[in-house]
C-alpha cells in the first residue's frame, strides 16, 4: 500500500468516526470476551432448535404438511408434464396432488374431485 492510500483510509475513518461515533470504526472483536461468546452460542442454539420445531409441521394452502416426511419421499419429476423442479412449492403440490404447481393450476384447481377420482390429462 502506498502512503497516499493510507492517508485516504485515515481520512475516511475520521469522517466515519465524526458522523457515526467511535464504535463505528473499532475492531468488532475489541469488546468481545468469553462470556459474550458463550451467551451468543447459547442464543444461536436456542434459535436453531426453535426454528427446527416450527419447520417440522407447516401450514400451507389450507392443509398441514410434515416437512420431514415430504423431504424423505419427494419426487422431483412431475408425472403429468415431466418437468423437473427444486421448488418447495412444487414439493407441496407433488405431495398433495402428485403433480407440480403449474399442472395444479392448469388441471386440478377447482376440479379436485375429478383429479382425486383418477382423471389425468392425455398429453
DSSP file (Angstrom, degrees, kcal/mol; ACC not computed):
  #  RESIDUE AA STRUCTURE BP1 BP2  ACC     N-H-->O    O-->H-N    N-H-->O    O-->H-N    TCO  KAPPA ALPHA  PHI   PSI    X-CA   Y-CA   Z-CA
    1    1 A X              0   0    0      0, 0.0     2,-0.1     0, 0.0     0, 0.0   0.000 360.0 360.0 360.0 140.0    0.0    0.0    0.0
    2    2 A X     >  -     0   0    0      1,-0.1     4,-1.8     4,-0.0     5,-0.2  -0.445 360.0-111.5 -86.5 165.1    1.2    3.4   -0.8
    3    3 A X  H  > S+     0   0    0      1,-0.2     4,-2.1     2,-0.2     5,-0.2   0.837 118.8  58.2 -63.3 -32.9    1.3    6.3    1.7
    4    4 A X  H  > S+     0   0    0      1,-0.2     4,-2.1     2,-0.2    -1,-0.2   0.900 104.7  50.5 -64.6 -41.1   -1.4    8.0   -0.3
    5    5 A X  H  > S+     0   0    0      2,-0.2     4,-2.4     1,-0.2    -2,-0.2   0.914 109.9  49.8 -62.5 -43.2   -3.7    5.0    0.2
    6    6 A X  H  X S+     0   0    0     -4,-1.8     4,-2.4     1,-0.2    -1,-0.2   0.881 110.3  50.4 -64.4 -38.4   -3.1    5.0    3.9
    7    7 A X  H  X S+     0   0    0     -4,-2.1     4,-2.2     2,-0.2    -1,-0.2   0.895 110.2  50.2 -65.3 -39.0   -3.9    8.7    4.1
    8    8 A X  H  X S+     0   0    0     -4,-2.1     4,-2.2     2,-0.2    -2,-0.2   0.908 110.8  49.1 -64.9 -42.7   -7.1    8.2    2.2
    9    9 A X  H  X S+     0   0    0     -4,-2.4     4,-2.7     1,-0.2    -2,-0.2   0.919 111.1  49.8 -62.9 -44.0   -8.1    5.4    4.6
   10   10 A X  H  X S+     0   0    0     -4,-2.4     4,-2.3     1,-0.2    -2,-0.2   0.896 109.9  51.1 -62.6 -40.2   -7.4    7.6    7.6
   11   11 A X  H  X S+     0   0    0     -4,-2.2     4,-2.0     2,-0.2    -1,-0.2   0.903 111.7  47.1 -64.2 -41.5   -9.4   10.4    6.1
   12   12 A X  H  X S+     0   0    0     -4,-2.2     4,-2.4     2,-0.2    -2,-0.2   0.923 111.8  50.4 -66.1 -44.8  -12.4    8.0    5.5
   13   13 A X  H  X S+     0   0    0     -4,-2.7     4,-2.5     1,-0.2    -2,-0.2   0.896 109.6  51.2 -60.1 -40.9  -12.1    6.6    9.0
   14   14 A X  H  X S+     0   0    0     -4,-2.3     4,-2.3     2,-0.2    -1,-0.2   0.907 110.1  48.9 -63.9 -42.2  -12.1   10.1   10.5
   15   15 A X  H  X S+     0   0    0     -4,-2.0     4,-1.9     2,-0.2    -2,-0.2   0.897 112.3  48.5 -64.9 -40.1  -15.2   11.1    8.6
   16   16 A X  H  X>S+     0   0    0     -4,-2.4     4,-3.2     2,-0.2     5,-0.6   0.913 110.8  51.1 -65.3 -42.6  -17.0    7.9    9.7
   17   17 A X  H  X5S+     0   0    0     -4,-2.5     4,-1.7     1,-0.2    -2,-0.2   0.900 110.9  48.2 -62.3 -42.0  -16.0    8.5   13.3
   18   18 A X  H  <5S+     0   0    0     -4,-2.3    -1,-0.2    -5,-0.2    -2,-0.2   0.881 119.5  38.5 -66.1 -37.9  -17.3   12.1   13.2
   19   19 A X  H  <5S+     0   0    0     -4,-1.9    -2,-0.2    -5,-0.2    -1,-0.2   0.905 133.9  17.3 -81.2 -42.3  -20.6   11.0   11.7
   20   20 A X  H  <5S-     0   0    0     -4,-3.2    -3,-0.2     1,-0.2     3,-0.2   0.563 106.8-109.0-112.5 -11.9  -21.3    7.7   13.5
   21   21 A X    ><< -     0   0    0     -4,-1.7     3,-1.1    -5,-0.6     4,-0.4  -0.281  41.2 -64.3 103.6 168.3  -19.1    7.7   16.6
   22   22 A X  G >> S+     0   0    0      1,-0.2     3,-1.3     2,-0.2     4,-0.7   0.814 123.8  65.4 -63.3 -33.3  -16.0    5.8   17.7
   23   23 A X  G 34 S+     0   0    0      1,-0.3     3,-0.3    -3,-0.2    -1,-0.2   0.765  91.1  66.0 -62.5 -25.6  -17.8    2.4   17.8
   24   24 A X  G <4 S+     0   0    0     -3,-1.1    -1,-0.3     1,-0.2    -2,-0.2   0.743 108.6  35.7 -70.8 -22.9  -18.3    2.5   14.1
   25   25 A X  T <4 S+     0   0    0     -3,-1.3    -1,-0.2    -4,-0.4    -2,-0.2   0.470  93.7 103.6-111.2  -1.6  -14.6    2.3   13.3
   26   26 A X  S  < S-     0   0    0     -4,-0.7     2,-0.2    -3,-0.3    -3,-0.0  -0.396  84.0 -90.2 -80.6 160.7  -13.3    0.0   16.1
   27   27 A X    >   -     0   0    0      1,-0.1     3,-2.1    -2,-0.1     4,-0.4  -0.494  31.2-133.0 -66.4 129.8  -12.5   -3.7   15.6
   28   28 A X  G >  S+     0   0    0      1,-0.3     3,-0.5    -2,-0.2    -1,-0.1   0.793 106.8  54.6 -57.3 -28.7  -15.6   -5.9   16.2
   29   29 A X  G >  S+     0   0    0      1,-0.2     3,-1.1     2,-0.1    -1,-0.3   0.521  82.9  93.0 -81.4  -4.7  -13.6   -8.2   18.4
   30   30 A X  G <  S+     0   0    0     -3,-2.1    -1,-0.2     1,-0.3    -2,-0.2   0.862  96.6  28.2 -59.3 -39.5  -12.4   -5.3   20.6
   31   31 A X  G <  S+     0   0    0     -3,-0.5     2,-0.4    -4,-0.4    -1,-0.3   0.218  96.3 114.7-106.1  13.1  -15.2   -5.7   23.2
   32   32 A X    <   +     0   0    0     -3,-1.1     2,-0.2     4,-0.1    -3,-0.0  -0.701  37.7 167.2 -90.9 132.7  -15.8   -9.4   22.7
   33   33 A X     >  -     0   0    0     -2,-0.4     4,-2.1     1,-0.0     5,-0.2  -0.794  51.0 -90.9-134.9 179.3  -15.0  -11.8   25.6
   34   34 A X  H  > S+     0   0    0     -2,-0.2     4,-2.5     1,-0.2     5,-0.2   0.869 122.5  53.9 -61.5 -39.6  -15.6  -15.4   26.6
   35   35 A X  H  > S+     0   0    0      1,-0.2     4,-2.2     2,-0.2    -1,-0.2   0.918 110.1  46.1 -63.0 -44.5  -18.8  -14.6   28.4
   36   36 A X  H  > S+     0   0    0      2,-0.2     4,-2.4     1,-0.2    -1,-0.2   0.876 111.7  53.0 -65.8 -36.9  -20.3  -12.8   25.4
   37   37 A X  H  X S+     0   0    0     -4,-2.1     4,-2.5     2,-0.2    -2,-0.2   0.928 109.7  47.5 -63.6 -45.7  -19.2  -15.7   23.2
   38   38 A X  H  X S+     0   0    0     -4,-2.5     4,-2.2     2,-0.2    -2,-0.2   0.912 112.9  48.2 -62.8 -43.5  -20.9  -18.3   25.4
   39   39 A X  H  X S+     0   0    0     -4,-2.2     4,-2.5     2,-0.2    -1,-0.2   0.908 111.4  50.9 -64.2 -41.9  -24.1  -16.2   25.5
   40   40 A X  H  X S+     0   0    0     -4,-2.4     4,-2.4     1,-0.2    -2,-0.2   0.929 111.4  47.1 -60.7 -46.6  -24.1  -15.8   21.7
   41   41 A X  H  X S+     0   0    0     -4,-2.5     4,-2.2     2,-0.2    -1,-0.2   0.874 111.6  51.4 -65.2 -36.9  -23.6  -19.6   21.2
   42   42 A X  H  X S+     0   0    0     -4,-2.2     4,-2.2     2,-0.2    -1,-0.2   0.930 112.1  45.9 -64.6 -45.8  -26.4  -20.4   23.6
   43   43 A X  H  X S+     0   0    0     -4,-2.5     4,-2.3     1,-0.2    -2,-0.2   0.881 111.7  52.4 -63.9 -38.6  -28.8  -18.0   21.9
   44   44 A X  H  X S+     0   0    0     -4,-2.4     4,-2.2     2,-0.2    -1,-0.2   0.908 109.8  48.2 -64.3 -42.9  -27.8  -19.3   18.5
   45   45 A X  H  X S+     0   0    0     -4,-2.2     4,-2.3     2,-0.2    -2,-0.2   0.917 112.0  49.1 -63.8 -44.0  -28.5  -22.9   19.6
   46   46 A X  H  X S+     0   0    0     -4,-2.2     4,-2.4     1,-0.2     5,-0.2   0.896 110.1  52.4 -62.9 -40.6  -31.9  -21.9   21.0
   47   47 A X  H  X S+     0   0    0     -4,-2.3     4,-2.4     1,-0.2    -2,-0.2   0.929 111.0  45.9 -61.0 -46.6  -32.8  -20.1   17.8
   48   48 A X  H  X S+     0   0    0     -4,-2.2     4,-2.3     2,-0.2    -2,-0.2   0.869 112.1  50.9 -68.0 -36.7  -32.0  -23.1   15.6
   49   49 A X  H  X S+     0   0    0     -4,-2.3     4,-2.1     2,-0.2    -1,-0.2   0.920 112.5  46.7 -65.1 -42.9  -33.9  -25.5   17.9
   50   50 A X  H  X S+     0   0    0     -4,-2.4     4,-2.0     1,-0.2    -2,-0.2   0.905 112.6  50.3 -64.1 -42.0  -36.9  -23.2   17.8
   51   51 A X  H  X S+     0   0    0     -4,-2.4     4,-1.8    -5,-0.2    -2,-0.2   0.895 109.4  51.1 -62.6 -41.5  -36.6  -22.9   14.1
   52   52 A X  H  X S+     0   0    0     -4,-2.3     4,-1.2     1,-0.2    -2,-0.2   0.901 109.0  50.6 -65.0 -42.3  -36.4  -26.7   13.7
   53   53 A X  H  X S+     0   0    0     -4,-2.1     4,-0.6     1,-0.2     3,-0.3   0.902 111.7  48.2 -61.5 -41.3  -39.6  -27.3   15.8
   54   54 A X  H  < S+     0   0    0     -4,-2.0     3,-0.4     1,-0.2    -1,-0.2   0.839 110.3  51.5 -69.3 -33.4  -41.5  -24.7   13.7
   55   55 A X  H  < S+     0   0    0     -4,-1.8    12,-0.4     1,-0.2    -1,-0.2   0.696  89.8  78.3 -79.4 -18.3  -40.4  -26.2   10.4
   56   56 A X  H  < S+     0   0    0     -4,-1.2    11,-1.9    -3,-0.3    12,-0.6   0.895 110.0  19.1 -60.1 -39.1  -41.4  -29.8   11.2
   57   57 A X  E  < S+A   66   0A   0     -4,-0.6     2,-0.3    -3,-0.4    -1,-0.3  -0.973  76.3 174.1-134.1 120.4  -45.0  -29.0   10.5
   58   58 A X  E     -A   65   0A   0      7,-1.6     7,-1.9    -2,-0.4     2,-0.5  -0.915  27.9-128.1-123.2 151.3  -46.1  -26.0    8.5
   59   59 A X  E     +A   64   0A   0     -2,-0.3     2,-0.4     5,-0.2     5,-0.2  -0.860  35.1 166.7 -98.8 130.4  -49.5  -25.0    7.3
   60   60 A X  E >   -A   63   0A   0      3,-2.2     3,-1.7    -2,-0.5    -2,-0.0  -0.981  61.5  -9.6-146.6 131.5  -49.7  -24.2    3.6
   61   61 A X  T 3  S-     0   0    0     -2,-0.4     3,-0.1     1,-0.3    -1,-0.1   0.802 126.6 -53.8  53.3  34.8  -52.7  -23.8    1.3
   62   62 A X  T 3  S+     0   0    0      1,-0.2     2,-0.3     0, 0.0    -1,-0.3   0.526 119.9  84.3  85.1   4.9  -55.1  -24.9    3.9
   63   63 A X  E <  S-A   60   0A   0     -3,-1.7    -3,-2.2    -5,-0.0     2,-0.3  -0.987  74.6-115.6-139.0 153.4  -53.6  -28.3    4.9
   64   64 A X  E     -A   59   0A   0     -2,-0.3     2,-0.4    -5,-0.2    -5,-0.2  -0.625  27.7-167.9 -87.6 143.5  -50.8  -29.4    7.2
   65   65 A X  E     -A   58   0A   0     -7,-1.9    -7,-1.6    -2,-0.3     2,-0.9  -0.991  21.3-135.2-136.1 125.3  -47.7  -31.0    5.8
   66   66 A X  E  >  -A   57   0A   0     -2,-0.4     4,-2.2    -9,-0.2    -9,-0.2  -0.716  17.5-158.9 -79.9 109.3  -45.0  -32.8    7.7
   67   67 A X  H  > S+     0   0    0    -11,-1.9     4,-2.2    -2,-0.9     5,-0.2   0.866  87.0  54.9 -60.7 -40.3  -41.8  -31.3    6.2
   68   68 A X  H  > S+     0   0    0    -12,-0.6     4,-1.4     1,-0.2    -1,-0.2   0.929 111.0  44.2 -62.2 -45.3  -39.6  -34.2    7.3
   69   69 A X  H  > S+     0   0    0      1,-0.2     4,-1.6     2,-0.2    -1,-0.2   0.884 111.2  55.0 -66.3 -37.5  -41.8  -36.8    5.6
   70   70 A X  H  < S+     0   0    0     -4,-2.2     4,-0.3     1,-0.2    -1,-0.2   0.906 108.2  48.4 -61.8 -41.4  -42.1  -34.7    2.5
   71   71 A X  H  < S+     0   0    0     -4,-2.2     3,-0.4     1,-0.2    -1,-0.2   0.794 107.5  56.2 -71.4 -27.6  -38.3  -34.5    2.2
   72   72 A X  H  < S+     0   0    0     -4,-1.4    -1,-0.2     1,-0.2    -2,-0.2   0.885 121.4  24.4 -70.1 -38.1  -37.9  -38.2    2.6
   73   73 A X  S  < S+     0   0    0     -4,-1.6     2,-0.4    -3,-0.1    -1,-0.2   0.050  83.3 141.6-119.6  25.2  -40.2  -39.2   -0.3
   74   74 A X        -     0   0    0     -3,-0.4     2,-0.5    -4,-0.3    17,-0.1  -0.554  36.2-155.0 -77.5 125.9  -40.2  -36.2   -2.6
   75   75 A X        -     0   0    0     -2,-0.4    -2,-0.1    16,-0.1    19,-0.1  -0.874   0.6-160.3 -95.7 129.2  -40.2  -37.0   -6.3
   76   76 A X        +     0   0    0     -2,-0.5     9,-1.9     2,-0.1     2,-0.5   0.576  68.6  77.5 -88.4 -10.7  -38.7  -34.1   -8.3
   77   77 A X  B    S-B   84   0B   0      7,-0.2     2,-0.4    23,-0.0     7,-0.2  -0.889  79.7-130.0-106.3 126.4  -40.2  -35.0  -11.7
   78   78 A X     >  -     0   0    0      5,-2.6     4,-1.9    -2,-0.5    21,-0.1  -0.578   8.7-149.6 -72.7 126.1  -43.9  -34.2  -12.3
   79   79 A X  T  4 S+     0   0    0     -2,-0.4    -1,-0.1    19,-0.3    20,-0.1   0.684  93.5  50.5 -70.7 -16.0  -45.7  -37.3  -13.7
   80   80 A X  T  4 S+     0   0    0     18,-0.1    -1,-0.2     3,-0.1    19,-0.1   0.934 130.3  10.7 -86.0 -52.5  -48.1  -35.1  -15.7
   81   81 A X  T  4 S-     0   0    0      2,-0.1    -2,-0.2     0, 0.0    -1,-0.1   0.473  91.0-129.1-109.0  -3.5  -45.7  -32.8  -17.6
   82   82 A X     <  +     0   0    0     -4,-1.9     2,-0.2     1,-0.2    -3,-0.1   0.676  54.4 150.4  63.7  20.8  -42.4  -34.5  -16.8
   83   83 A X        -     0   0    0     -5,-0.1    -5,-2.6    -6,-0.0     2,-0.4  -0.545  40.5-137.2 -81.5 152.3  -40.8  -31.2  -15.7
   84   84 A X  B     +B   77   0B   0     -7,-0.2     2,-0.3    -2,-0.2    -7,-0.2  -0.921  29.1 174.4-111.2 133.0  -38.0  -31.4  -13.0
   85   85 A X        -     0   0    0     -9,-1.9    -2,-0.0    -2,-0.4     0, 0.0  -0.987  38.0-166.0-144.3 148.8  -38.1  -28.9  -10.2
   86   86 A X        +     0   0    0     -2,-0.3     2,-0.1     4,-0.0    -1,-0.1   0.256  55.4 127.6-107.1   7.1  -36.3  -27.9   -6.9
   87   87 A X     >  -     0   0    0      1,-0.1     4,-1.8   -11,-0.1     5,-0.1  -0.419  57.7-145.2 -71.2 135.4  -39.1  -25.6   -5.9
   88   88 A X  H  > S+     0   0    0      1,-0.2     4,-2.0     2,-0.2    -1,-0.1   0.836 102.9  59.2 -65.7 -32.0  -40.6  -26.1   -2.4
   89   89 A X  H  > S+     0   0    0      1,-0.2     4,-1.8     2,-0.2    -1,-0.2   0.915 105.2  47.9 -63.4 -42.3  -43.9  -25.0   -3.9
   90   90 A X  H  > S+     0   0    0      1,-0.2     4,-2.6     2,-0.2    -1,-0.2   0.884 108.0  56.1 -64.7 -38.0  -43.7  -27.9   -6.3
   91   91 A X  H  X S+     0   0    0     -4,-1.8     4,-2.1     1,-0.2    -1,-0.2   0.904 105.8  52.3 -58.5 -41.1  -42.8  -30.3   -3.5
   92   92 A X  H  X S+     0   0    0     -4,-2.0     4,-1.9     1,-0.2    -1,-0.2   0.938 114.3  39.8 -61.4 -49.5  -46.0  -29.2   -1.7
   93   93 A X  H  X>S+     0   0    0     -4,-1.8     4,-3.0     1,-0.2     6,-0.8   0.807 111.7  58.0 -73.1 -29.4  -48.3  -29.9   -4.7
   94   94 A X  H  X5S+     0   0    0     -4,-2.6     4,-0.9     4,-0.2    -1,-0.2   0.894 109.9  45.2 -64.8 -39.1  -46.4  -33.1   -5.6
   95   95 A X  H  <5S+     0   0    0     -4,-2.1    -2,-0.2    -5,-0.2    -1,-0.2   0.905 122.9  34.0 -70.3 -42.2  -47.1  -34.4   -2.1
   96   96 A X  H  <5S+     0   0    0     -4,-1.9    -2,-0.2    -5,-0.2    -3,-0.2   0.902 138.4  12.7 -83.2 -42.7  -50.8  -33.4   -2.0
   97   97 A X  H  <5S-     0   0    0     -4,-3.0    -3,-0.2     2,-0.3    -2,-0.1   0.412  92.7-118.9-119.7  -0.6  -51.8  -33.9   -5.7
   98   98 A X  S  <<S+     0   0    0     -4,-0.9     2,-0.3    -5,-0.7   -19,-0.3   0.897  84.3  86.2  59.6  42.2  -49.0  -35.8   -7.3
   99   99 A X  S    S-     0   0    0     -6,-0.8    -2,-0.3    -9,-0.2    -1,-0.2  -0.967  81.5 -95.7-158.7 163.4  -48.3  -33.0   -9.8
  100  100 A X     >  -     0   0    0     -2,-0.3     4,-2.2    -7,-0.1     5,-0.1  -0.226  44.1 -99.2 -77.0 172.6  -46.2  -29.8   -9.9
  101  101 A X  H  > S+     0   0    0      1,-0.2     4,-2.5     2,-0.2     5,-0.2   0.901 122.2  53.3 -61.5 -42.7  -47.7  -26.3   -9.2
  102  102 A X  H  > S+     0   0    0      1,-0.2     4,-2.3     2,-0.2    -1,-0.2   0.912 111.1  45.9 -60.6 -43.0  -48.1  -25.5  -12.9
  103  103 A X  H  >>S+     0   0    0      2,-0.2     4,-3.2     1,-0.2     5,-0.9   0.865 109.8  55.9 -67.4 -35.5  -50.1  -28.7  -13.5
  104  104 A X  I  X>S+     0   0    0     -4,-2.2     5,-3.0     3,-0.2     4,-1.4   0.951 110.4  44.3 -59.4 -48.2  -52.1  -28.0  -10.4
  105  105 A X  I  <5S+     0   0    0     -4,-2.5    -2,-0.2     3,-0.2    -1,-0.2   0.911 120.4  41.1 -63.0 -42.5  -53.1  -24.6  -11.7
  106  106 A X  I  <5S+     0   0    0     -4,-2.3    -2,-0.2    -5,-0.2    -1,-0.2   0.886 134.3  10.8 -75.9 -39.9  -53.9  -25.9  -15.2
  107  107 A X  I  <5S+     0   0    0     -4,-3.2    -3,-0.2    -5,-0.2    -2,-0.2   0.730 128.6  36.2-114.8 -27.4  -55.6  -29.2  -14.4
  108  108 A X  I ><<S+     0   0    0     -4,-1.4     3,-3.4    -5,-0.9    -3,-0.2   0.870  76.9 104.5-103.4 -42.8  -56.5  -29.5  -10.7
  109  109 A X  T 3 <S+     0   0    0     -5,-3.0    -4,-0.0     1,-0.3     0, 0.0  -0.166 102.7   2.8 -52.1 122.8  -57.5  -26.2   -9.2
  110  110 A X  T 3  S+     0   0    0      1,-0.0    -1,-0.3     3,-0.0     3,-0.1   0.324 126.4  70.8  83.0  -8.2  -61.3  -26.1   -8.8
  111  111 A X    <>  +     0   0    0     -3,-3.4     4,-2.2     1,-0.1     5,-0.2  -0.150  51.8 133.3-130.2  37.6  -61.6  -29.7  -10.1
  112  112 A X  H  > S+     0   0    0      1,-0.2     4,-3.1     2,-0.2     5,-0.2   0.858  70.2  57.2 -59.8 -38.0  -60.0  -31.6   -7.1
  113  113 A X  H  > S+     0   0    0      1,-0.2     4,-1.4     2,-0.2    -1,-0.2   0.938 109.0  44.8 -59.4 -48.0  -62.8  -34.2   -7.0
  114  114 A X  H  4>S+     0   0    0      1,-0.2     5,-1.8     2,-0.2     4,-0.3   0.911 115.1  49.0 -62.7 -42.4  -62.2  -35.2  -10.7
  115  115 A X  H ><5S+     0   0    0     -4,-2.2     3,-1.5     1,-0.2    -2,-0.2   0.923 110.5  49.7 -63.8 -45.0  -58.5  -35.3  -10.1
  116  116 A X  H 3<5S+     0   0    0     -4,-3.1    -1,-0.2     1,-0.3    -2,-0.2   0.738 102.7  62.3 -68.4 -22.5  -58.8  -37.4   -6.9
  117  117 A X  T 3<5S-     0   0    0     -4,-1.4    -1,-0.3    -5,-0.2    -2,-0.2   0.555 128.2 -94.0 -80.3  -5.9  -61.0  -39.9   -8.7
  118  118 A X  T < 5S+     0   0    0     -3,-1.5    -3,-0.2    -4,-0.3    -2,-0.1   0.383  72.6 148.0 116.4  -4.8  -58.1  -40.6  -11.1
  119  119 A X      < +     0   0    0     -5,-1.8     2,-0.3     0, 0.0    -1,-0.3  -0.403  17.3 172.6 -65.7 137.7  -58.6  -38.3  -14.1
  120  120 A X        -     0   0    0     -2,-0.1   -40,-0.0   -40,-0.0    -5,-0.0  -0.981  37.2 -96.6-140.2 151.1  -55.4  -37.2  -15.7
  121  121 A X        -     0   0    0     -2,-0.3   -14,-0.0     1,-0.1     0, 0.0  -0.314  29.1-126.7 -66.5 153.4  -54.7  -35.3  -19.0
  122  122 A X              0   0    0      1,-0.2    -1,-0.1    -2,-0.0     0, 0.0   0.858 360.0 360.0 -70.2 -37.0  -54.0  -37.3  -22.1
  123  123 A X              0   0    0    -42,-0.0    -1,-0.2     0, 0.0    -2,-0.1   0.506 360.0 360.0 -80.6 360.0  -50.8  -35.5  -23.0
